[in-house]
């Protein structure tokens, strides 16, 4: 059979050349991309040997199981997004129109923002620097709070009370100040953000 002829992959049905496919135990072909997706390295001797020892039915079954797992992951991620987007949070300890029916553990979520002290950083427009940092911190708060909600959801709770957050900063002047003013151009400025609160279950009155 010609080296550059093409065969359809038993998984994705795309026609690919001999160099991009491997022969299965049933005599069909599976493309390297699909083999990799199934956890089989079609570029190694051991991987090719494994593929040749598997029938089409076995490979198709693995592929189907993989699709089912992927669908379950997508469904779980969709449910997580739905639950966290509508999750109520408060810095207090109750919600108007709701009753706390179960108190859960204290949970926390952390993230970090890093600003490189590049040459010329301090000479750049102050308003531009302030806006960049402000936008970055807004996104940092959004991500960290979303992660905190995700933790509450994973634990089986649907709200958070006692919400609080704090910042810790670590700048170039208190990490390497003995090197003089020029050192500030080569160091980073860090802002650590922590969100914390109590996971609870609430029910509408």
N, C-alpha and C positions, 0 to 999 in steps of 0.2 A: 504494500500500500504506500503511495507516495508520502514523503516526509511532510510536505506542506499541505496535504489534504486536511479538511476540517471535519470534526465530529461534534454532534450536539452533546452538551453536558447533561447528565441524567438529572441534575438538580435544578439548574437554572434554564436549561434548554438552549443556551447560547452556543453557537457553533464557533469552535476555536481549534487552532492547529495542534498537532501532536506535541509540540514543545510546551504548550500551555495546558496540557491535560495529562491525566494518568489513567492507565487501564485498570478497571475494577475486576473483581473476581468473577464477574459474570460476562466479562468481555466488552463491556460498555466503557464510556469515558466520563471522567469527572474533571472539571476544570480546576486549576490550581487555586483560584479565588474561593470557590465553594469548598474545596478541601480544607483550606485554611480556616474558613468559617466554622467548619465541623471539628476543628482542632487537630487536623491532620496536615503534617508538613510534606507537601508534594515535592519539595526541593531536596529532601534528604532521602538516603537509601532506606532508612527505617520507616519513614513515612510512606514511601512508594510501596514498600513491602506490605505495610499494614493495609493500604488501599487495595492492593492486589489480593489480599486475603479476605476481603469483605465483598459480599454480594450486593447487587443493586438494591435489593429489598432492605438490607441492613443499613446501607448508606441513606436511603430515603427515609427510613424510620428515624435515624439520628437527626436528619434535617427537619423532619416534621416535629420531633420533640423540641428541637432548637427554636422553631417558629412559635411553638406553643409557649415555651418559656419566655421568649421575647414579647409575645402578646401579653402574658401575665405581668411582665415588668412594665410594659407600657400602661396597662390598666391600673397597676399599683401607683405609678407615677401620676397618672391622671387623677386618681382618687386623692392622692396626697396634695396635689395642687389645688383641687377643689376644696378640700378640708382646710388647708392653711390659708387660702385666700379669703375665706369667710370666717376664719377663727377670730373670736372676740378676745381682746386683751385690755387690761386696765392696770393702772398704777395703784388702784385701790384694791378692795377685797370683795367687791360684789358688782353685779350688773343690774341695772334697772330692768325689771320685767323678767328676770331670770333668777333661779335658785341654784346655788351650788350644792350638788348632791353627793359629790365625792372630792376629797382633797388628795392630791397626788404629791409627788416629790418636788423638791426644789431643783430647778434645771437651769443651765447656763449655756451660753453660746459665745464663742470668741472669734475675733478676726483681727487682721492687722493691715494697716495702710503704710506703704513705704514711699517716701519721696526722695529721690536721688538728689544729692547736692552737686549738681553739675556745674562746671565752670560758667560763671556769668549768672548763676541762679539769683544771687542777691541783687544784681544790677538790672534784672528783668523788671518789667512793669509790675508794681506791687498789686494793682487791681487784678491783673491777669493771674498772678500767683494765688491770690486770695480766692478767685473764682474757681480755679482748677482744684484747689484743695477742698473748697466747699462742696463742689460737685462730687469729688471722690469720697468725701465723708458721708454725703447723702446716700450714695450707692452702698457704702460700707454698712451704714445703719440698716438699709433695706435688706441686704443680704443676710446680715447677722440676725435680724429679727425673724426673717423667713426661716432661717435654720432653727431658731428657737421654737417656732411654731411647729416645724417638722418633728422636732424631738418630742414635743407634747403629743402630737398625733401618733407617732410611733409607739408611745407608751399607752395609748388608748384614751387620751383626754381630748377635750374639744375647746378648751379655753385656757387663758393664763391670767392669773391675778398677781398683784404685788410687783408689776413689771418695773424694772429699774435698769439703768445702764450707766457705765462709767468709762472714762478715757484714762489711759496712761500714756504719757509721751516720753520718748527717748530721743534726744536731739544730739547733733554733732558736738555741741559745746560742752556737754557733760559726759561725753564718751572719749573725747580726744583733745580736750581744750589745751593741754600742755604743749601741743605741737604748734600753737600760734594761730592767728586768724586765717592763714592760707589753708589750713587743714579742712576748713568747713566746705571747701569746694569738692572734696573727695569723699565725703561721708554722707550717710543717709539719715533722714529724719523719720522716726517710726511713731505711729499712733496705734495703740492697742485699744480695741473696743470690746467691752463685755456687756452682754445683755443677760439678765437673770430674772427669774420669777417662779411662781408656783403653778404647776400644771393642775388643772381642776376639770371636773365634769359639771356642766351646767344644763339645766332644763328650763324651757320657757314656761312661765307661769300661766 
